[in-house]
Amino acid sequence: MEKVYRTMHTSGLLGIVLGSLVMATGAVCGGLMLATGVTLLVRKKEITF
């Protein structure tokens, strides 16, 4: 029975770690997208089609 609890603990811990990594990656990507958007808005007079 103890082996089952250890497996459940490991699985839960892995889920928390992976969830934290996904949230951090999402925050970084969002920040980069905002920075790119601001750059485009600042330089919109230079963009011609």
Buried (B, 14 or more C-beta within 10 A) or exposed (E): EEEEEEEEEEEEEEEEEEEEEEEEEEEEEEEEEEEEEEEEEEEEEEEEE
